[in-house]
Each structure stands twice: as structure tokens, then as C-alpha cells.
Amino acid sequence: MKTLAINTASLRAYLNHLTALQPKLDHLLTKVRGSPKPEVVHQTRVTLRQIRTALYLAKLSDKSLAIGKIDLELKSLSSALSDLRELNVAIQNAKIFHVTIPQQELKLQRARRKIKVKLNRQRQIKILRKLTHFTQKIKLDPALELKKGLKGLRKKMKPLLHHAVSSDEKTHQFRLKMKKVRYSLEMINCPQAKLVELQRHLGRVCDLASLERFSGKNEEIEKQKEKEKLKAESLAPKAIKHTLKLLKYDAHP
């Protein structure tokens, strides 16, 4: 199995991705403010997660970079969208399992109101300016070495080999960590199908757990959730070992 070749092309790909994500986020935030449709909410949260991962990878590459404030802003935006996203997915799954969500319309109204309160045009402009400034800064940063960042990522991945997909909360945290790895690799044009497949099953577990929080415990939902957990548990070791081997990169100038 080949390892990653970390070179100037990797850094160029990283910077191109980070630069392209910013107008995409601007467009999505504008759309979600006007009409928070399910797919728009989902794409906005994915884009926010990708940008936060890019900042995280930059920080691993150069410890002197200050990302705390801007990351907190992005996390706050994602949090404002999370209630509506979880509710949208729960409503879709409720139809499949023939269960009801009490006070569904009221909960939708509250979730949409939360977005309007938390997200305004002034805040959007401020965050995008900070992102632009950060991107310009790291383009000129002589200490930004992606091989350091990916080495740090590999170090943080090792404990995941022993991470059990047990409780819903542990599954959720495991999923977040694997997303960070997946998006980091995608930032340097190295997508990994094994990570995508693992994330799909972990996401399914989290979606079903979310449905139960809204509708209550259900035997059929529990059975399906356990099936997804077993599938994720069987995929996780191979996906993690594959990625750890991949991150034993070759450093080329």
C-alpha cells in the first residue's frame, strides 16, 4: 500500500480547498437565512465542519497559529443549525418507522427561530472577513508544514483503534473524530472510501438515536440501530489501520 506523498501540490490543494469553501459558505449562509430548507441546512453544516477541520489541520502544522476565536464563531453557527438539522432527519426517519414526533411543528418553528436569532448578515460578513484574513496569513506562513499536521493527526488517530462503538454519545464523539480525519485527507485531495463508508454507518446510528430522543424508545429503531453499530464496529478497525498506514507519508520537496 502506498503512503501519502506530502509535497507542494498537497499544500496547494489545501489552500485551494480552503479558499473555495469561503464563497460557498457565504452563499449557503445567505440561503439558509432566507429559507432554511433541509438540504441547505445540511450542506451549510458540512461546509462549516470542513472549514473548521482546515483550521485544525493548520494549527497542527503550525502551533503558533491562533484559531480559537474564529473556530468558536464557526462552532456557534453550526450549533445554531444543529437543532433544525436533527429535527429534519428525525422527521424523515419517523415516516420510515411509522412513529410520531410530539409537537413537531412547534419544534420546527423554534429551531427556525433560533437560526434567525443567531445568524444575521453583519455576523456573516464579520466571520467571512476573519476567514479571508486567516487564509491570507497562512499563505505567507513559512512555518506551515502539512507533514507536521498530518503527523499530529496520525498521533491523535491511534487511540481510535481501541474506541468501542457502544453508547450513543460515544458513537457520536467517535463519528466527529473520524469526520475530522476524513475531511483533513480530502483537503489535500486524498479521499478515502473506507472512511466514507464507516461514517455513513456511524451517521445512521446517530440519526436513529436522535429520532428516539424526539419520539421515544422504540423496539424496531433499537434493532436497526444495533445493526448499524455492529456494521460500524466491523468496519472501524480496517478503516483506521488503513488510514494510519496511509499517514506514514513520504515527504517529497
C-alpha positions as MATLAB code, in Angstrom:
seq = 'MKTLAINTASLRAYLNHLTALQPKLDHLLTKVRGSPKPEVVHQTRVTLRQIRTALYLAKLSDKSLAIGKIDLELKSLSSALSDLRELNVAIQNAKIFHVTIPQQELKLQRARRKIKVKLNRQRQIKILRKLTHFTQKIKLDPALELKKGLKGLRKKMKPLLHHAVSSDEKTHQFRLKMKKVRYSLEMINCPQAKLVELQRHLGRVCDLASLERFSGKNEEIEKQKEKEKLKAESLAPKAIKHTLKLLKYDAHP';
ca = [
       0.000    0.000    0.000;
       1.346    3.421   -0.970;
       1.783    6.153    1.592;
       0.945    9.795    1.079;
       3.366   11.977   -0.813;
       3.301   15.302    1.022;
       4.670   17.998   -1.262;
       3.953   21.473   -2.586;
       0.962   20.101   -4.512;
      -0.573   18.974   -1.207;
      -0.249   22.469    0.254;
      -1.638   23.995   -2.939;
      -4.638   21.648   -2.811;
      -5.209   22.520    0.843;
      -5.137   26.261    0.183;
      -7.368   25.916   -2.885;
      -9.953   23.969   -0.898;
      -9.909   26.445    1.981;
     -10.233   29.381   -0.421;
     -13.112   27.760   -2.355;
     -15.039   26.925    0.823;
     -15.403   30.578    1.801;
     -17.649   31.843   -1.050;
     -19.536   28.557   -0.749;
     -20.197   29.269    2.930;
     -21.250   32.844    2.133;
     -23.750   31.568   -0.437;
     -25.141   28.872    1.871;
     -25.494   31.184    4.885;
     -27.434   33.648    2.742;
     -29.740   30.861    1.547;
     -30.253   29.359    4.982;
     -31.187   32.758    6.418;
     -33.826   33.253    3.741;
     -35.276   29.747    3.650;
     -33.741   27.036    5.879;
     -34.609   24.056    3.671;
     -33.310   20.659    4.912;
     -30.644   20.166    2.228;
     -29.378   23.747    2.560;
     -29.087   23.351    6.342;
     -27.209   20.077    5.856;
     -24.784   21.499    3.272;
     -24.125   24.548    5.450;
     -23.201   22.391    8.440;
     -20.931   20.189    6.277;
     -19.152   23.275    4.909;
     -18.697   24.677    8.417;
     -17.236   21.358    9.554;
     -14.858   21.271    6.568;
     -13.603   24.794    7.291;
     -13.137   24.024   10.979;
     -11.143   20.923   10.005;
      -8.960   23.046    7.719;
      -8.224   25.391   10.631;
      -7.488   22.414   12.880;
      -5.031   20.971   10.362;
      -3.314   24.355   10.035;
      -2.979   24.537   13.821;
      -1.417   21.062   13.940;
       1.010   22.212   11.246;
       1.976   25.462   12.995;
       1.347   25.666   16.747;
       1.730   29.456   16.749;
      -1.453   29.972   14.710;
      -4.366   31.375   16.733;
      -7.614   29.742   15.608;
      -9.569   29.770   18.874;
     -11.816   32.779   18.293;
     -12.700   32.074   14.677;
     -13.259   28.381   15.399;
     -15.591   29.335   18.239;
     -17.582   31.556   15.853;
     -17.897   28.735   13.315;
     -18.872   26.257   16.037;
     -21.558   28.669   17.243;
     -23.012   28.889   13.723;
     -23.036   25.115   13.398;
     -24.740   24.813   16.785;
     -27.447   27.261   15.682;
     -28.247   24.939   12.771;
     -27.974   21.643   14.644;
     -31.480   21.584   16.181;
     -33.163   22.048   12.804;
     -30.865   19.546   11.092;
     -31.520   16.844   13.710;
     -35.241   17.511   13.586;
     -35.339   17.358    9.767;
     -33.591   13.972    9.772;
     -35.800   12.695   12.597;
     -38.941   13.653   10.653;
     -37.702   11.713    7.620;
     -36.907    8.638    9.723;
     -40.169    8.901   11.668;
     -42.042    8.229    8.424;
     -39.966    5.094    7.796;
     -40.583    3.675   11.277;
     -44.178    4.938   11.487;
     -43.653    6.881   14.698;
     -44.731   10.391   15.625;
     -42.778   13.340   16.994;
     -44.807   15.197   19.639;
     -45.282   18.918   18.925;
     -43.388   18.562   15.670;
     -44.496   21.881   14.151;
     -43.771   23.808   17.326;
     -40.267   22.315   17.484;
     -39.685   23.226   13.833;
     -40.735   26.804   14.491;
     -38.402   27.086   17.472;
     -35.474   25.631   15.532;
     -36.033   28.043   12.624;
     -36.360   30.976   15.017;
     -33.041   30.040   16.599;
     -31.347   30.363   13.204;
     -32.835   33.817   12.620;
     -31.700   34.999   16.041;
     -28.171   33.586   15.811;
     -27.463   34.296   12.156;
     -27.582   37.787   10.701;
     -25.879   39.458    7.753;
     -23.499   41.504    9.910;
     -22.228   38.418   11.701;
     -21.877   36.592    8.400;
     -19.726   39.386    6.931;
     -17.564   39.513   10.070;
     -16.864   35.769   10.032;
     -16.035   35.720    6.331;
     -13.620   38.620    6.756;
     -11.855   36.704    9.519;
     -11.621   33.621    7.308;
     -10.199   35.654    4.425;
      -7.617   37.215    6.733;
      -6.684   33.801    8.135;
      -6.274   32.309    4.648;
      -4.060   35.176    3.518;
      -1.976   34.753    6.655;
      -1.291   31.042    6.219;
      -0.446   31.533    2.531;
       2.514   33.581    3.769;
       3.283   31.332    6.747;
       6.764   29.761    6.359;
       6.119   27.509    9.376;
       3.037   25.842    7.842;
       4.208   22.325    7.058;
       1.378   19.910    6.308;
       3.560   16.922    7.072;
       3.673   18.127   10.684;
      -0.092   18.495   10.724;
      -0.684   15.046    9.286;
       1.835   13.557   11.704;
      -0.153   15.152   14.527;
      -3.367   13.801   13.013;
      -1.921   10.285   12.911;
      -0.890   10.563   16.572;
      -4.437   11.547   17.527;
      -5.867    8.683   15.446;
      -4.013    5.862   17.188;
      -6.270    5.765   20.286;
      -9.303    5.386   17.995;
      -8.239    1.789   17.280;
      -9.494    0.930   20.767;
     -12.613    3.069   20.625;
     -15.758    0.978   21.077;
     -18.950    1.914   19.252;
     -21.012    1.409   22.405;
     -23.234    4.154   23.810;
     -24.944    6.678   21.560;
     -22.799    9.507   22.957;
     -19.540    7.589   22.423;
     -20.639    6.780   18.884;
     -21.347   10.465   18.280;
     -17.900   11.518   19.562;
     -16.198    8.787   17.539;
     -18.032    9.952   14.433;
     -16.865   13.553   14.942;
     -13.242   12.440   15.261;
     -13.442   10.301   12.124;
     -15.025   13.195   10.222;
     -12.029   15.329   11.133;
      -9.673   12.706    9.698;
     -11.745   12.235    6.556;
     -12.063   15.950    5.811;
      -8.348   16.515    6.502;
      -7.430   13.967    3.841;
      -9.970   15.381    1.413;
      -8.398   18.822    1.881;
      -5.206   17.503    0.251;
      -7.065   15.607   -2.492;
      -6.783   12.200   -0.840;
     -10.382   10.990   -0.311;
     -10.772    7.606    1.388;
     -13.745    5.384    0.532;
     -13.275    3.305    3.695;
     -13.741    6.388    5.868;
     -16.795    7.483    3.883;
     -18.422    4.058    4.339;
     -17.628    3.977    8.062;
     -19.003    7.477    8.513;
     -22.226    6.515    6.747;
     -22.953    3.769    9.291;
     -21.904    5.920   12.252;
     -24.176    8.655   10.939;
     -27.044    6.210   10.717;
     -26.570    5.243   14.375;
     -26.580    8.899   15.400;
     -29.649    9.674   13.280;
     -31.628    6.830   14.869;
     -30.529    7.888   18.344;
     -31.723   11.400   17.509;
     -35.077   10.044   16.355;
     -35.523    8.273   19.698;
     -34.790   11.499   21.563;
     -37.676   13.128   19.723;
     -40.157   10.224   19.579;
     -39.194    7.950   22.486;
     -37.664    4.472   22.649;
     -38.861    2.029   20.011;
     -38.021   -1.663   19.587;
     -37.683   -1.540   15.791;
     -35.489    1.553   15.910;
     -33.294   -0.093   18.572;
     -32.865   -3.203   16.413;
     -31.847   -1.179   13.388;
     -29.506    0.959   15.481;
     -27.746   -2.148   16.813;
     -27.321   -3.483   13.256;
     -25.692   -0.220   12.211;
     -23.429   -0.280   15.290;
     -22.270   -3.806   14.508;
     -21.524   -2.828   10.929;
     -19.568    0.233   12.103;
     -17.645   -1.867   14.644;
     -16.622   -4.311   11.919;
     -15.520   -1.542    9.531;
     -13.735    0.719   12.018;
     -10.509   -1.274   12.675;
      -9.782   -1.779    8.966;
     -10.581    1.828    8.088;
      -8.405    3.193   10.904;
      -5.462    0.846   10.236;
      -5.635    1.678    6.528;
      -5.565    5.399    7.289;
      -2.727    5.071    9.824;
      -0.624    3.276    7.207;
      -1.526    5.919    4.660;
      -0.389    8.676    7.017;
       3.100    7.134    7.194;
       3.731    9.564    4.376;
       6.680   10.074    2.085;
       7.896   13.659    2.330;
       8.906   14.934   -1.085;
      10.029   18.507   -1.807;
];
